[in-house]
């Protein structure tokens, strides 16, 4: 079997590794317990988490043991990495609820049956820590001078960095130590923005336990221009269909920039590399088919094949004419809604989240960007015919924004 280190390298996952040659050799000769941590600060994972999930899935398929660490303890503090402000404090009830939601979403990619993967929660050992014992045992192993050389702290120094947040690195290192002692975990993986925190854990185990430990970071999901991918006009691209509809999720990948198609196929799907190269070889118009494959495959991985099929059918109906439009985002208007809006297109654009406000909606109409059905709307006071709602009216914003309006 191909060494999983080489698989991850070929697909473009690998960014930094603490001991690359040593770790590659280890992964090639024995089953390795490794972990990736997720702080449950929302009730859904988003596409930014998905690269880490894919690395975990590749590792599991190669015979290694994944440990999903739900950070219900560290979420109480917040990681300063990549943040300009301190994280909002959350209740333990919120955090525990979010952790449960994460676990359900991960089960689509990770096999948790028969001990094939482990779920741990750092609240089990962090929430009842004795501060003096912790500082004497763990705090003495960390140099403040060294911590301040790390980018995650340097960028916050001018604006202000609390001791509360500086403690995050110690807690993350302690997580690794606990998992090493409990499960024999020797490898931490995660996004490249975690490099400093992960190095702290490797050094802690090597000092305290006198054992090998490793960390490996993966590329963050960014566009060809270096911007974080997964941001839409409606916010983050969530894995929860109640936060990002299946259709919107599908269309996001259907419409990505040509320069990002191959990278997304490599990082976000299990399609073999030879097939990916073949799909993307010609470039230009041929990439349209590659985008269809990406959109369907990734949507099926996240939401299941049935939902992916519905999203594909809805897209084909919109762009090909006719067909089943019932699976595009829909708003159902109650009699009260109809009376309140007067069925004004501006109001419906706001209700359908195609515009941020009525004034924004008016600007879109004046710019010629709004259609009702196939008719361009030119009047900012235009309304929709109530009789048409029984069949459903499709309002379009530009080439990518759609909402179907029906009677409740």
VOTOR-859548 format. One record per residue (C-alpha): residue number from 1; residue in three letters; x, y, z. Coordinates in steps of 0.2 Angstrom, whole numbers, plus 5000, padded with zeros to 4 digits. Each point is the difference from the previous one (the first is absolute). Example, Ala and Ser with C-alpha at 12.3 -4.5 7.8 and 13.67 -1.06 7.14 Angstrom:
(1; ALA; (5062; 4978; 5039))
(2; SER; (5006; 5017; 4997))
REM end
This chain:
(1; UNK; (5000; 5000; 5000))
(2; UNK; (5006; 5018; 4996))
(3; UNK; (5006; 5009; 5015))
(4; UNK; (4987; 5012; 5006))
(5; UNK; (5013; 5014; 5002))
(6; UNK; (5003; 4998; 4981))
(7; UNK; (4981; 5001; 4996))
(8; UNK; (4998; 5016; 5010))
(9; UNK; (5016; 5007; 4992))
(10; UNK; (4994; 4996; 4982))
(11; UNK; (4982; 5007; 5003))
(12; UNK; (5008; 5017; 5007))
(13; UNK; (4995; 4998; 5018))
(14; UNK; (5017; 5001; 5009))
(15; UNK; (5006; 5017; 5006))
(16; UNK; (5012; 4998; 5014))
(17; UNK; (5006; 4985; 5010))
(18; UNK; (5011; 5000; 5016))
(19; UNK; (5010; 4984; 4995))
(20; UNK; (4995; 4996; 4982))
(21; UNK; (5012; 4985; 4997))
(22; UNK; (4997; 4992; 5017))
(23; UNK; (4981; 5002; 4998))
(24; UNK; (4999; 4993; 4983))
(25; UNK; (5010; 4985; 5005))
(26; UNK; (4989; 4997; 5015))
(27; UNK; (4984; 5002; 4989))
(28; UNK; (5006; 4987; 4988))
(29; UNK; (5004; 4986; 5013))
(30; UNK; (4987; 5001; 5014))
(31; UNK; (4982; 5005; 5005))
(32; UNK; (5001; 5018; 5007))
(33; UNK; (4988; 5008; 5012))
(34; UNK; (4998; 5019; 4995))
(35; UNK; (4988; 5014; 5004))
(36; UNK; (4992; 5015; 4993))
(37; UNK; (4992; 5013; 5012))
(38; UNK; (4984; 5009; 4996))
(39; UNK; (4994; 5014; 5012))
(40; UNK; (4981; 4999; 4999))
(41; UNK; (4996; 5019; 4999))
(42; UNK; (4985; 4998; 4988))
(43; UNK; (4987; 4987; 4998))
(44; UNK; (5007; 4995; 4983))
(45; UNK; (5016; 4996; 4992))
(46; UNK; (5004; 5011; 4985))
(47; UNK; (5010; 4997; 4984))
(48; UNK; (5016; 5006; 5008))
(49; UNK; (5000; 4985; 5012))
(50; UNK; (4998; 4988; 4985))
(51; UNK; (5018; 4999; 4995))
(52; UNK; (5005; 4994; 5017))
(53; UNK; (4985; 4987; 4999))
(54; UNK; (5007; 4994; 4984))
(55; UNK; (5017; 4998; 5006))
(56; UNK; (4992; 4990; 5015))
(57; UNK; (4991; 4989; 4987))
(58; UNK; (5015; 4997; 4990))
(59; UNK; (5010; 4995; 5015))
(60; UNK; (4986; 4988; 5006))
(61; UNK; (4999; 4992; 4983))
(62; UNK; (5018; 4996; 5001))
(63; UNK; (4998; 4991; 5016))
(64; UNK; (5004; 5013; 5013))
(65; UNK; (4989; 5004; 5015))
(66; UNK; (4992; 5017; 5001))
(67; UNK; (4996; 5009; 5016))
(68; UNK; (4987; 5014; 4998))
(69; UNK; (5003; 5012; 5014))
(70; UNK; (4985; 5011; 5004))
(71; UNK; (5007; 5016; 5008))
(72; UNK; (4985; 5003; 5012))
(73; UNK; (5013; 5005; 5013))
(74; UNK; (5012; 5011; 4989))
(75; UNK; (4984; 5008; 4992))
(76; UNK; (4998; 5009; 5017))
(77; UNK; (5015; 5010; 4997))
(78; UNK; (5003; 5002; 4981))
(79; UNK; (5015; 4998; 4989))
(80; UNK; (5008; 5017; 4995))
(81; UNK; (5007; 4992; 4984))
(82; UNK; (4995; 5011; 4985))
(83; UNK; (4988; 5010; 5011))
(84; UNK; (5000; 5019; 5003))
(85; UNK; (4988; 5000; 5014))
(86; UNK; (4997; 4989; 5015))
(87; UNK; (4987; 4986; 4998))
(88; UNK; (4982; 5002; 5007))
(89; UNK; (4998; 4990; 5016))
(90; UNK; (4988; 4986; 4999))
(91; UNK; (4990; 4990; 5012))
(92; UNK; (5005; 4981; 5003))
(93; UNK; (4982; 4996; 4994))
(94; UNK; (5003; 5009; 4983))
(95; UNK; (5017; 4991; 4998))
(96; UNK; (4994; 4983; 5004))
(97; UNK; (4985; 5002; 4988))
(98; UNK; (5012; 5005; 4986))
(99; UNK; (5012; 4986; 5004))
(100; UNK; (4985; 4988; 4997))
(101; UNK; (4996; 5008; 4983))
(102; UNK; (5018; 4998; 4995))
(103; UNK; (5000; 4982; 5004))
(104; UNK; (4985; 4996; 4989))
(105; UNK; (5008; 5010; 4985))
(106; UNK; (5017; 4991; 5001))
(107; UNK; (4991; 4983; 5000))
(108; UNK; (4998; 5002; 4981))
(109; UNK; (5019; 4999; 4997))
(110; UNK; (5007; 4991; 5015))
(111; UNK; (4995; 4982; 5005))
(112; UNK; (4997; 5000; 5019))
(113; UNK; (4994; 4982; 5001))
(114; UNK; (5010; 4986; 5009))
(115; UNK; (5013; 5012; 5007))
(116; UNK; (5006; 5005; 4983))
(117; UNK; (5000; 5018; 5006))
(118; UNK; (5000; 5008; 5017))
(119; UNK; (4990; 5016; 5006))
(120; UNK; (5008; 5008; 5015))
(121; UNK; (4994; 5017; 5008))
(122; UNK; (5013; 5010; 5009))
(123; UNK; (4987; 5007; 5012))
(124; UNK; (5003; 4983; 5009))
(125; UNK; (5017; 5005; 5006))
(126; UNK; (5000; 5019; 4998))
(127; UNK; (4985; 5006; 5009))
(128; UNK; (5005; 4994; 5017))
(129; UNK; (5019; 5004; 4999))
(130; UNK; (5008; 5006; 5015))
(131; UNK; (5008; 5016; 4995))
(132; UNK; (5016; 4999; 5012))
(133; UNK; (5003; 4982; 4995))
(134; UNK; (4998; 5004; 4982))
(135; UNK; (5012; 5015; 5000))
(136; UNK; (5013; 4990; 5010))
(137; UNK; (4999; 4985; 4989))
(138; UNK; (4997; 5007; 4983))
(139; UNK; (5003; 5019; 5001))
(140; UNK; (5018; 4997; 5005))
(141; UNK; (5003; 4991; 4983))
(142; UNK; (4996; 5016; 4989))
(143; UNK; (5011; 5015; 4997))
(144; UNK; (4991; 5016; 4999))
(145; UNK; (5014; 5007; 4989))
(146; UNK; (4998; 4986; 4988))
(147; UNK; (4981; 5002; 5000))
(148; UNK; (5001; 5018; 4995))
(149; UNK; (5010; 4996; 4985))
(150; UNK; (4986; 4990; 4993))
(151; UNK; (4990; 5009; 4987))
(152; UNK; (4983; 4997; 5008))
(153; UNK; (5005; 5011; 5015))
(154; UNK; (5011; 5012; 4991))
(155; UNK; (4986; 5007; 4990))
(156; UNK; (4989; 5003; 5015))
(157; UNK; (5013; 5009; 5011))
(158; UNK; (4996; 5018; 4994))
(159; UNK; (4981; 4997; 5002))
(160; UNK; (5001; 4991; 5016))
(161; UNK; (5002; 4982; 5005))
(162; UNK; (4993; 4993; 5016))
(163; UNK; (5009; 4987; 5011))
(164; UNK; (4983; 4991; 4999))
(165; UNK; (5004; 4997; 4981))
(166; UNK; (5018; 4997; 5002))
(167; UNK; (4995; 4985; 5010))
(168; UNK; (4992; 4992; 4985))
(169; UNK; (5017; 4993; 4994))
(170; UNK; (5003; 4992; 5017))
(171; UNK; (4983; 4992; 4999))
(172; UNK; (5002; 4994; 4983))
(173; UNK; (5017; 4992; 5004))
(174; UNK; (4992; 4992; 5015))
(175; UNK; (4986; 4993; 4989))
(176; UNK; (5014; 4991; 4990))
(177; UNK; (5008; 4994; 5016))
(178; UNK; (4984; 4993; 5007))
(179; UNK; (4996; 4991; 4983))
(180; UNK; (5018; 4993; 4999))
(181; UNK; (4998; 4993; 5018))
(182; UNK; (4983; 4993; 4997))
(183; UNK; (5000; 4994; 4982))
(184; UNK; (5018; 5000; 4995))
(185; UNK; (4997; 5014; 4988))
(186; UNK; (5016; 5006; 4992))
(187; UNK; (4994; 5012; 4987))
(188; UNK; (4990; 5016; 4999))
(189; UNK; (4993; 5006; 4984))
(190; UNK; (4991; 5016; 4995))
(191; UNK; (5000; 5016; 4990))
(192; UNK; (5016; 5010; 4997))
(193; UNK; (4993; 5014; 5011))
(194; UNK; (5003; 4988; 5015))
(195; UNK; (5018; 4997; 4997))
(196; UNK; (5006; 5009; 5015))
(197; UNK; (4988; 4992; 5012))
(198; UNK; (5004; 4983; 4993))
(199; UNK; (5019; 5002; 5002))
(200; UNK; (4997; 5004; 5018))
(201; UNK; (4991; 4983; 5003))
(202; UNK; (5014; 4991; 4991))
(203; UNK; (5013; 5008; 5011))
(204; UNK; (4990; 4997; 5016))
(205; UNK; (4999; 4981; 4996))
(206; UNK; (5018; 4998; 4996))
(207; UNK; (5005; 5010; 5016))
(208; UNK; (4988; 4992; 5012))
(209; UNK; (4999; 4982; 4993))
(210; UNK; (5016; 4998; 4991))
(211; UNK; (4991; 4993; 4985))
(212; UNK; (4998; 5004; 4982))
(213; UNK; (4986; 5011; 4995))
(214; UNK; (4996; 5009; 4984))
(215; UNK; (4989; 5013; 4992))
(216; UNK; (4995; 5003; 4982))
(217; UNK; (4990; 5015; 4993))
(218; UNK; (4989; 5000; 4984))
(219; UNK; (4997; 5014; 4988))
(220; UNK; (4986; 5011; 5004))
(221; UNK; (4986; 5001; 4987))
(222; UNK; (5004; 5015; 4990))
(223; UNK; (4996; 5007; 4983))
(224; UNK; (5014; 5002; 4987))
(225; UNK; (5001; 5018; 5006))
(226; UNK; (5004; 4994; 5018))
(227; UNK; (4983; 5005; 5007))
(228; UNK; (4991; 4988; 5011))
(229; UNK; (4987; 4990; 4991))
(230; UNK; (4982; 4997; 5005))
(231; UNK; (4995; 5017; 5003))
(232; UNK; (4983; 5005; 4991))
(233; UNK; (4989; 5015; 5000))
(234; UNK; (4989; 4991; 5013))
(235; UNK; (5015; 4996; 5011))
(236; UNK; (5010; 4984; 5003))
(237; UNK; (4997; 4984; 4990))
(238; UNK; (4993; 4989; 5013))
(239; UNK; (4998; 4981; 5000))
(240; UNK; (4983; 5001; 5009))
(241; UNK; (4987; 5002; 4986))
(242; UNK; (4990; 5011; 5012))
(243; UNK; (5014; 5013; 4999))
(244; UNK; (5005; 4998; 4982))
(245; UNK; (4987; 4991; 4989))
(246; UNK; (5006; 4985; 4990))
(247; UNK; (4996; 5009; 4984))
(248; UNK; (5011; 5015; 5005))
(249; UNK; (5014; 4988; 5006))
(250; UNK; (4999; 4992; 4983))
(251; UNK; (5000; 5016; 4990))
(252; UNK; (5015; 5007; 5010))
(253; UNK; (5011; 4986; 4993))
(254; UNK; (4992; 5001; 4983))
(255; UNK; (5005; 5018; 4998))
(256; UNK; (5017; 5000; 5007))
(257; UNK; (5014; 5008; 4991))
(258; UNK; (5009; 4990; 4986))
(259; UNK; (5017; 5002; 5009))
(260; UNK; (4993; 4991; 5016))
(261; UNK; (4991; 4985; 4992))
(262; UNK; (5015; 4988; 5001))
(263; UNK; (5005; 5005; 5017))
(264; UNK; (4983; 4997; 5007))
(265; UNK; (4998; 4983; 4991))
(266; UNK; (5017; 4995; 5008))
(267; UNK; (4996; 5006; 5018))
(268; UNK; (4981; 4997; 5001))
(269; UNK; (4996; 4984; 4991))
(270; UNK; (5007; 4982; 4999))
(271; UNK; (5001; 5000; 4981))
(272; UNK; (5016; 4992; 4995))
(273; UNK; (5014; 5012; 4994))
(274; UNK; (5001; 4993; 4983))
(275; UNK; (4981; 5003; 4997))
(276; UNK; (5002; 5018; 5007))
(277; UNK; (5015; 5004; 4989))
(278; UNK; (4989; 4993; 4985))
(279; UNK; (4985; 5011; 5005))
(280; UNK; (5011; 5016; 5001))
(281; UNK; (5013; 4996; 4986))
(282; UNK; (4991; 5010; 4986))
(283; UNK; (4996; 5015; 5011))
(284; UNK; (4988; 5014; 4992))
(285; UNK; (4982; 4994; 4996))
(286; UNK; (5005; 4982; 5005))
(287; UNK; (5001; 5006; 5018))
(288; UNK; (4981; 5002; 5000))
(289; UNK; (4998; 4981; 5001))
(290; UNK; (5013; 4999; 5014))
(291; UNK; (4990; 5013; 5010))
(292; UNK; (4985; 4989; 4998))
(293; UNK; (5009; 4985; 5006))
(294; UNK; (5007; 5010; 5015))
(295; UNK; (4983; 5007; 5005))
(296; UNK; (4991; 4984; 4999))
(297; UNK; (5014; 4989; 5008))
(298; UNK; (5002; 5012; 5015))
(299; UNK; (4982; 5003; 5003))
(300; UNK; (4997; 4982; 5000))
(301; UNK; (5014; 4997; 5013))
(302; UNK; (4993; 5014; 5011))
(303; UNK; (4981; 4997; 4998))
(304; UNK; (4998; 4983; 4991))
(305; UNK; (4997; 4995; 4982))
(306; UNK; (4981; 5003; 5000))
(307; UNK; (5002; 5018; 5006))
(308; UNK; (5014; 5003; 4988))
(309; UNK; (4989; 4993; 4985))
(310; UNK; (4986; 5012; 5005))
(311; UNK; (5012; 5015; 5000))
(312; UNK; (5007; 4995; 4983))
(313; UNK; (4983; 4998; 4993))
(314; UNK; (4995; 5017; 5007))
(315; UNK; (5015; 5008; 4992))
(316; UNK; (4997; 4992; 4983))
(317; UNK; (4982; 5006; 5001))
(318; UNK; (5005; 5018; 5003))
(319; UNK; (5013; 5001; 4987))
(320; UNK; (4993; 4987; 4987))
(321; UNK; (4982; 5006; 5001))
(322; UNK; (4985; 4990; 5007))
(323; UNK; (5002; 4986; 5012))
(324; UNK; (4998; 4998; 5019))
(325; UNK; (5003; 5017; 5009))
(326; UNK; (4994; 4994; 5016))
(327; UNK; (5017; 4997; 5007))
(328; UNK; (5007; 5018; 4999))
(329; UNK; (4999; 5011; 5015))
(330; UNK; (4982; 5004; 5003))
(331; UNK; (4990; 5012; 5011))
(332; UNK; (4982; 4997; 5004))
(333; UNK; (4990; 5015; 5002))
(334; UNK; (4986; 5000; 5013))
(335; UNK; (4985; 5012; 4997))
(336; UNK; (5008; 5011; 5013))
(337; UNK; (5016; 5001; 4990))
(338; UNK; (4990; 5003; 4984))
(339; UNK; (4991; 5015; 5008))
(340; UNK; (5016; 5007; 5009))
(341; UNK; (5011; 4999; 4984))
(342; UNK; (4987; 5004; 4987))
(343; UNK; (5010; 4988; 4990))
(344; UNK; (5012; 5013; 4996))
(345; UNK; (5016; 4993; 4991))
(346; UNK; (5011; 5010; 5012))
(347; UNK; (4992; 4993; 5015))
(348; UNK; (5001; 4982; 4993))
(349; UNK; (5018; 5002; 4996))
(350; UNK; (5004; 5004; 5018))
(351; UNK; (4989; 4986; 5006))
(352; UNK; (5009; 4988; 4989))
(353; UNK; (5017; 5006; 5006))
(354; UNK; (5005; 5006; 4982))
(355; UNK; (5002; 5018; 5007))
(356; UNK; (5005; 5007; 5017))
(357; UNK; (4987; 5013; 5000))
(358; UNK; (4986; 5009; 4990))
(359; UNK; (5012; 5013; 4994))
(360; UNK; (5013; 4987; 4995))
(361; UNK; (4985; 4991; 4990))
(362; UNK; (4996; 5017; 4992))
(363; UNK; (5018; 5002; 4994))
(364; UNK; (5000; 4982; 4993))
(365; UNK; (4984; 5004; 4990))
(366; UNK; (5007; 5017; 4994))
(367; UNK; (5016; 4990; 4994))
(368; UNK; (4990; 4988; 4990))
(369; UNK; (5005; 4985; 5011))
(370; UNK; (4982; 4994; 5005))
(371; UNK; (4989; 4988; 4990))
(372; UNK; (4983; 4993; 5004))
(373; UNK; (4999; 4984; 4990))
(374; UNK; (5009; 5006; 4984))
(375; UNK; (4994; 5018; 5000))
(376; UNK; (5012; 5013; 5006))
(377; UNK; (4993; 5011; 5014))
(378; UNK; (5002; 5019; 4995))
(379; UNK; (4988; 5008; 5013))
(380; UNK; (5006; 5001; 5018))
(381; UNK; (4981; 4999; 5005))
(382; UNK; (4996; 4985; 4990))
(383; UNK; (4990; 4986; 5008))
(384; UNK; (4997; 4982; 4997))
(385; UNK; (4983; 4993; 4994))
(386; UNK; (4992; 4991; 5015))
(387; UNK; (4991; 4988; 4988))
(388; UNK; (5018; 4994; 4994))
(389; UNK; (5005; 4994; 5017))
(390; UNK; (4990; 4984; 4999))
(391; UNK; (5012; 4994; 4987))
(392; UNK; (5015; 5009; 5008))
(393; UNK; (5009; 5016; 4994))
(394; UNK; (5019; 4999; 4998))
(395; UNK; (5009; 5016; 5004))
(396; UNK; (5018; 5001; 4994))
(397; UNK; (5014; 5011; 5005))
(398; UNK; (5014; 5000; 4987))
(399; UNK; (5006; 4983; 4994))
(400; UNK; (5002; 4992; 5017))
(401; UNK; (4986; 5006; 5012))
(402; UNK; (4983; 4991; 4999))
(403; UNK; (4984; 4999; 5011))
(404; UNK; (4983; 4992; 4997))
(405; UNK; (4985; 5009; 5007))
(406; UNK; (4985; 4990; 5004))
(407; UNK; (4984; 5001; 5010))
(408; UNK; (5001; 4991; 5017))
REM end
